[in-house]
Amino acid sequence: MLDFEVQDMSCGHCVAVITRTIQALDPGAQVLCDVPTHRVQVETARPREDVARALAEAGYPPTPVG
């Protein structure tokens, strides 16, 4: 499980973009977004660096947690 903080995530649209971005990278990925805490948890076989890069390129630069 990858855990990120995404400060720029503030609404349902952000959640949809983040989810689509990660699932474009790994269609089987499971994504859990918590807008109030700005946390994104991702269950994927892809490396953390790939997910972080994809999120940054989509306009949602993440900070790894943990």
mmCIF file of the C-alpha atoms, coordinates in Angstrom:
data_MODEL
# 
_entry.id   MODEL 
# 
loop_
_atom_site.group_PDB 
_atom_site.id 
_atom_site.type_symbol 
_atom_site.label_atom_id 
_atom_site.label_alt_id 
_atom_site.label_comp_id 
_atom_site.label_asym_id 
_atom_site.label_entity_id 
_atom_site.label_seq_id 
_atom_site.pdbx_PDB_ins_code 
_atom_site.Cartn_x 
_atom_site.Cartn_y 
_atom_site.Cartn_z 
_atom_site.occupancy 
_atom_site.B_iso_or_equiv 
_atom_site.pdbx_formal_charge 
_atom_site.auth_seq_id 
_atom_site.auth_comp_id 
_atom_site.auth_asym_id 
_atom_site.auth_atom_id 
_atom_site.pdbx_PDB_model_num 
ATOM 1  C CA . MET A 1 1  ? 0.000   0.000  0.000   1.00 0.00 ? 1  MET A CA 1 
ATOM 2  C CA . LEU A 1 2  ? 1.359   3.388  -1.014  1.00 0.00 ? 2  LEU A CA 1 
ATOM 3  C CA . ASP A 1 3  ? 0.370   6.366  1.091   1.00 0.00 ? 3  ASP A CA 1 
ATOM 4  C CA . PHE A 1 4  ? 0.622   9.962  -0.125  1.00 0.00 ? 4  PHE A CA 1 
ATOM 5  C CA . GLU A 1 5  ? -0.383  13.415 1.035   1.00 0.00 ? 5  GLU A CA 1 
ATOM 6  C CA . VAL A 1 6  ? -1.740  15.537 -1.827  1.00 0.00 ? 6  VAL A CA 1 
ATOM 7  C CA . GLN A 1 7  ? -2.281  19.087 -0.587  1.00 0.00 ? 7  GLN A CA 1 
ATOM 8  C CA . ASP A 1 8  ? -3.839  20.218 -3.878  1.00 0.00 ? 8  ASP A CA 1 
ATOM 9  C CA . MET A 1 9  ? -6.697  17.675 -3.609  1.00 0.00 ? 9  MET A CA 1 
ATOM 10 C CA . SER A 1 10 ? -9.747  19.644 -2.482  1.00 0.00 ? 10 SER A CA 1 
ATOM 11 C CA . CYS A 1 11 ? -12.899 18.252 -4.137  1.00 0.00 ? 11 CYS A CA 1 
ATOM 12 C CA . GLY A 1 12 ? -14.586 15.402 -5.951  1.00 0.00 ? 12 GLY A CA 1 
ATOM 13 C CA . HIS A 1 13 ? -13.161 16.534 -9.286  1.00 0.00 ? 13 HIS A CA 1 
ATOM 14 C CA . CYS A 1 14 ? -9.648  16.226 -7.835  1.00 0.00 ? 14 CYS A CA 1 
ATOM 15 C CA . VAL A 1 15 ? -10.460 12.719 -6.589  1.00 0.00 ? 15 VAL A CA 1 
ATOM 16 C CA . ALA A 1 16 ? -11.719 11.717 -10.045 1.00 0.00 ? 16 ALA A CA 1 
ATOM 17 C CA . VAL A 1 17 ? -8.589  13.017 -11.791 1.00 0.00 ? 17 VAL A CA 1 
ATOM 18 C CA . ILE A 1 18 ? -6.280  11.346 -9.270  1.00 0.00 ? 18 ILE A CA 1 
ATOM 19 C CA . THR A 1 19 ? -8.143  8.043  -9.553  1.00 0.00 ? 19 THR A CA 1 
ATOM 20 C CA . ARG A 1 20 ? -8.152  8.125  -13.381 1.00 0.00 ? 20 ARG A CA 1 
ATOM 21 C CA . THR A 1 21 ? -4.452  9.043  -13.444 1.00 0.00 ? 21 THR A CA 1 
ATOM 22 C CA . ILE A 1 22 ? -3.454  6.134  -11.227 1.00 0.00 ? 22 ILE A CA 1 
ATOM 23 C CA . GLN A 1 23 ? -5.728  3.655  -12.992 1.00 0.00 ? 23 GLN A CA 1 
ATOM 24 C CA . ALA A 1 24 ? -4.305  4.725  -16.364 1.00 0.00 ? 24 ALA A CA 1 
ATOM 25 C CA . LEU A 1 25 ? -0.922  3.683  -14.994 1.00 0.00 ? 25 LEU A CA 1 
ATOM 26 C CA . ASP A 1 26 ? -2.300  0.460  -13.463 1.00 0.00 ? 26 ASP A CA 1 
ATOM 27 C CA . PRO A 1 27 ? -5.882  -0.466 -14.422 1.00 0.00 ? 27 PRO A CA 1 
ATOM 28 C CA . GLY A 1 28 ? -6.087  -2.864 -11.461 1.00 0.00 ? 28 GLY A CA 1 
ATOM 29 C CA . ALA A 1 29 ? -5.010  -0.271 -8.891  1.00 0.00 ? 29 ALA A CA 1 
ATOM 30 C CA . GLN A 1 30 ? -7.289  0.452  -5.961  1.00 0.00 ? 30 GLN A CA 1 
ATOM 31 C CA . VAL A 1 31 ? -7.373  4.110  -4.953  1.00 0.00 ? 31 VAL A CA 1 
ATOM 32 C CA . LEU A 1 32 ? -8.759  5.547  -1.725  1.00 0.00 ? 32 LEU A CA 1 
ATOM 33 C CA . CYS A 1 33 ? -8.872  9.342  -1.413  1.00 0.00 ? 33 CYS A CA 1 
ATOM 34 C CA . ASP A 1 34 ? -9.724  11.262 1.754   1.00 0.00 ? 34 ASP A CA 1 
ATOM 35 C CA . VAL A 1 35 ? -10.268 14.908 0.818   1.00 0.00 ? 35 VAL A CA 1 
ATOM 36 C CA . PRO A 1 36 ? -10.385 16.394 4.368   1.00 0.00 ? 36 PRO A CA 1 
ATOM 37 C CA . THR A 1 37 ? -6.979  14.915 5.280   1.00 0.00 ? 37 THR A CA 1 
ATOM 38 C CA . HIS A 1 38 ? -5.533  15.175 1.735   1.00 0.00 ? 38 HIS A CA 1 
ATOM 39 C CA . ARG A 1 39 ? -4.497  11.518 1.911   1.00 0.00 ? 39 ARG A CA 1 
ATOM 40 C CA . VAL A 1 40 ? -4.369  9.149  -1.035  1.00 0.00 ? 40 VAL A CA 1 
ATOM 41 C CA . GLN A 1 41 ? -3.800  5.431  -0.518  1.00 0.00 ? 41 GLN A CA 1 
ATOM 42 C CA . VAL A 1 42 ? -2.984  3.271  -3.509  1.00 0.00 ? 42 VAL A CA 1 
ATOM 43 C CA . GLU A 1 43 ? -2.844  -0.506 -3.787  1.00 0.00 ? 43 GLU A CA 1 
ATOM 44 C CA . THR A 1 44 ? -0.762  -1.197 -6.897  1.00 0.00 ? 44 THR A CA 1 
ATOM 45 C CA . ALA A 1 45 ? 2.112   -3.299 -8.167  1.00 0.00 ? 45 ALA A CA 1 
ATOM 46 C CA . ARG A 1 46 ? 3.721   -0.188 -9.684  1.00 0.00 ? 46 ARG A CA 1 
ATOM 47 C CA . PRO A 1 47 ? 6.656   1.446  -7.875  1.00 0.00 ? 47 PRO A CA 1 
ATOM 48 C CA . ARG A 1 48 ? 6.009   4.476  -5.650  1.00 0.00 ? 48 ARG A CA 1 
ATOM 49 C CA . GLU A 1 49 ? 8.131   6.634  -7.979  1.00 0.00 ? 49 GLU A CA 1 
ATOM 50 C CA . ASP A 1 50 ? 5.914   5.837  -10.987 1.00 0.00 ? 50 ASP A CA 1 
ATOM 51 C CA . VAL A 1 51 ? 2.745   6.742  -9.102  1.00 0.00 ? 51 VAL A CA 1 
ATOM 52 C CA . ALA A 1 52 ? 4.268   9.927  -7.675  1.00 0.00 ? 52 ALA A CA 1 
ATOM 53 C CA . ARG A 1 53 ? 5.483   11.009 -11.125 1.00 0.00 ? 53 ARG A CA 1 
ATOM 54 C CA . ALA A 1 54 ? 2.073   10.387 -12.712 1.00 0.00 ? 54 ALA A CA 1 
ATOM 55 C CA . LEU A 1 55 ? 0.315   12.390 -10.000 1.00 0.00 ? 55 LEU A CA 1 
ATOM 56 C CA . ALA A 1 56 ? 2.768   15.278 -10.337 1.00 0.00 ? 56 ALA A CA 1 
ATOM 57 C CA . GLU A 1 57 ? 2.339   15.319 -14.114 1.00 0.00 ? 57 GLU A CA 1 
ATOM 58 C CA . ALA A 1 58 ? -1.444  15.456 -13.614 1.00 0.00 ? 58 ALA A CA 1 
ATOM 59 C CA . GLY A 1 59 ? -1.044  18.555 -11.436 1.00 0.00 ? 59 GLY A CA 1 
ATOM 60 C CA . TYR A 1 60 ? -1.292  16.866 -8.031  1.00 0.00 ? 60 TYR A CA 1 
ATOM 61 C CA . PRO A 1 61 ? 2.250   16.640 -6.669  1.00 0.00 ? 61 PRO A CA 1 
ATOM 62 C CA . PRO A 1 62 ? 2.283   14.138 -3.786  1.00 0.00 ? 62 PRO A CA 1 
ATOM 63 C CA . THR A 1 63 ? 4.334   13.890 -0.639  1.00 0.00 ? 63 THR A CA 1 
ATOM 64 C CA . PRO A 1 64 ? 5.046   10.295 0.421   1.00 0.00 ? 64 PRO A CA 1 
ATOM 65 C CA . VAL A 1 65 ? 3.769   9.383  3.872   1.00 0.00 ? 65 VAL A CA 1 
ATOM 66 C CA . GLY A 1 66 ? 5.378   6.666  5.949   1.00 0.00 ? 66 GLY A CA 1 
# 
